[in-house]
């Protein structure tokens, strides 16, 4: 079951530069998308979300873009900071209070 | 800031034993969830719970699993007879889901690491 895919297992970015994390999905019924950040031995921490009626949502340094025709979303972090180093998960669901389907995660390393 | 809490942080048990994992969701949230993450794998949905009933469950959530909201604050996951393959991080989550913008966001607890020997 690979309904949500994050094809890059890892990404290294220099401090101050832009980090772009990508996510693809196959289920056209998904209508709400979320990004979570996770540190080892901790729970996923909500970062930002977007509903399918929008194509962009911005919150401070974090922006999520949704391209429904391509079934693709991306998370932009700018500027990247060392504290952003973590595993980032893309997740999606199909309706109110339905289960989240997670991607496999991308490990972001922000270097000095 | 309100947060989801879980106890214990780590549980070690023998195969075949029963375990109860506990969660306190965010107080005004209405929907509750359990997920798990086996080491090196993705986070997987187990069950969702609303109005004292299971609203959705995955194929992982078989008869050895049960959930309960024994009082107004706790939400528990019971595994009746643990197996080696139940070893994982178990995450509780909750959401308001009142229909307003952003209310469907699920907020996760820190997790319980279950080790079955």
Interface residues (C-beta under 8 A of the other chain):
Chain A: X32 X34 X36 X41 X42 X43 X44 X45 X46 X49 X51 X89 X91 X93 X96 X97 X98 X99 X100 X101 X102 X103 X104 X105
Chain B: X4 X6 X31 X33 X35 X41 X42 X43 X44 X45 X48 X50 X55 X56 X58 X89 X91 X93 X95 X97 X99 X101 X102 X104 X105 X106 X107 X108 X109 X110 X111 X113
